[in-house]
């Protein structure tokens, strides 16, 4: 059941990222940013739960390392934007695009 919920989250997150465009209305951008933060929180919770279950074995699986890297990059992007008021611009777009690669995990 847990993996099914993550599958739905990854799919919805991918759809949300695919529906953004340059010059989108500010209200739409606000909603997408809120959803992005929600998905990031879900992925953080997933990582915390899996690390608490698998402990050191969590980092022996290459897909989990990939997921953890994406989660960590989201946390760093969030910290730089909201805590330090430093917006990384294009770098955040590149890091966000790696989240789309999570779809490959579902194909595995």
C-alpha positions as CSV (number, residue, x, y, z in Angstrom):
1,X,0.0,0.0,0.0
2,X,2.8,2.4,0.9
3,X,4.5,1.9,-2.5
4,X,1.2,2.5,-4.2
5,X,0.7,5.8,-2.5
6,X,4.3,6.8,-3.5
7,X,3.5,5.8,-7.1
8,X,0.4,8.1,-7.0
9,X,2.5,10.9,-5.5
10,X,5.3,10.5,-8.1
11,X,2.7,10.5,-10.9
12,X,0.9,13.6,-9.6
13,X,4.2,15.4,-9.0
14,X,5.3,14.7,-12.5
15,X,2.0,15.9,-14.0
16,X,2.2,19.1,-11.9
17,X,5.8,19.8,-13.1
18,X,4.7,19.2,-16.7
19,X,1.9,21.7,-16.5
20,X,4.1,24.7,-15.6
21,X,5.3,27.2,-18.2
22,X,7.2,30.5,-18.4
23,X,5.0,33.5,-17.7
24,X,2.3,31.5,-15.9
25,X,-0.2,33.6,-13.8
26,X,1.0,34.3,-10.3
27,X,-1.9,32.5,-8.7
28,X,-1.1,29.3,-10.7
29,X,2.6,29.7,-9.7
30,X,1.6,30.0,-6.1
31,X,-0.5,26.8,-6.2
32,X,2.3,24.9,-8.0
33,X,4.9,26.1,-5.4
34,X,2.5,24.9,-2.6
35,X,2.1,21.5,-4.3
36,X,5.8,21.3,-4.9
37,X,6.4,21.8,-1.1
38,X,3.7,19.3,-0.3
39,X,5.3,16.6,-2.5
40,X,8.8,17.4,-1.1
41,X,7.3,16.9,2.4
42,X,5.9,13.6,1.4
43,X,9.2,12.5,-0.1
44,X,11.0,13.6,3.1
45,X,8.6,11.6,5.2
46,X,9.1,8.6,2.9
47,X,12.9,8.8,3.2
48,X,12.7,9.2,7.0
49,X,10.4,6.2,7.3
50,X,12.6,4.0,5.0
51,X,15.8,5.0,6.8
52,X,14.2,4.2,10.2
53,X,13.2,0.8,8.9
54,X,16.3,-0.2,6.8
55,X,18.9,1.8,8.8
56,X,22.3,1.4,7.1
57,X,20.9,-1.0,4.5
58,X,18.9,1.9,3.1
59,X,22.0,3.2,1.5
60,X,22.9,-0.1,-0.2
61,X,20.2,0.3,-2.8
62,X,21.0,2.6,-5.7
63,X,17.4,3.7,-6.2
64,X,17.2,4.7,-2.6
65,X,20.4,6.7,-2.9
66,X,19.0,8.4,-5.9
67,X,15.8,9.2,-4.0
68,X,17.7,10.4,-1.0
69,X,19.8,12.7,-3.3
70,X,16.6,14.2,-4.7
71,X,15.1,14.7,-1.3
72,X,18.3,16.3,0.0
73,X,18.5,18.6,-3.0
74,X,14.9,19.7,-2.3
75,X,15.7,20.4,1.3
76,X,18.8,22.4,0.4
77,X,16.8,24.3,-2.2
78,X,14.0,25.0,0.3
79,X,16.5,26.2,2.9
80,X,18.3,28.4,0.5
81,X,15.1,30.0,-0.7
82,X,13.1,30.4,2.5
83,X,15.7,30.5,5.2
84,X,18.6,32.3,3.6
85,X,16.6,34.2,0.9
86,X,19.0,33.0,-1.8
87,X,17.2,31.8,-4.9
88,X,19.3,29.4,-7.0
89,X,17.2,30.0,-10.1
90,X,18.3,27.6,-12.9
91,X,20.0,25.2,-10.5
92,X,16.7,24.6,-8.8
93,X,15.1,23.9,-12.1
94,X,17.8,21.4,-13.0
95,X,17.5,19.7,-9.6
96,X,13.7,19.6,-9.9
97,X,14.0,17.9,-13.3
98,X,15.8,15.1,-11.6
99,X,12.5,14.4,-9.7
100,X,11.0,13.4,-13.0
101,X,13.5,10.6,-13.2
102,X,11.8,9.0,-10.2
103,X,9.3,7.8,-12.8
104,X,12.0,5.4,-13.9
105,X,11.9,3.9,-10.5
106,X,8.3,2.8,-11.1
107,X,9.3,1.1,-14.3
108,X,11.9,-0.9,-12.5
